[in-house]
Amino acid sequence: MAGQMIIRIDAKTKSKLNQLAKSEGKTSSQIVRELIGEYIQERDIGAYIDDLWDRIGNKLRERGVVEADIQRAIKELRLTKE
């Protein structure tokens, strides 16, 4: 379910936003939703990290690496650190 948000902007900015949105065949609400979505995507480090792990996992699977290989590599690395 969509929620509402009330923002306050000056009349000149609102008018310009409406004009630009209309020129793109969109509403000002659509533009604001897109901008908020982009803002969140750019700053949501958790989603970025999740995506990074997914890409790493996919690359490892493509190369035939299995969980046992990873566990062995971690164990070997830890032994060299001691």
Phi, psi and omega in degrees: 000132181282144176251171179249150175224134178255126176238153180248123175224156181290160186300322181295316179296317179299316180298315180295319178300313179299318179297313182294318179299315180299321180294338178263001181074029181234168173265163177296328177297320178297318179298313181297317178299317178299315181296318179295318178300315178296318180301312181295315182299319181291333187250355182275090184297328179298315179294323179297315180294317177302315179296319179299314179297321177299316180293320177298314179301317179297317179297317180296318178297320178300328181271001177082014179284134178244170184304321180299323178297319181292315179301317179297317180297319178297315181299315179297318180296318179295325178294325180286340181277342184283000000 
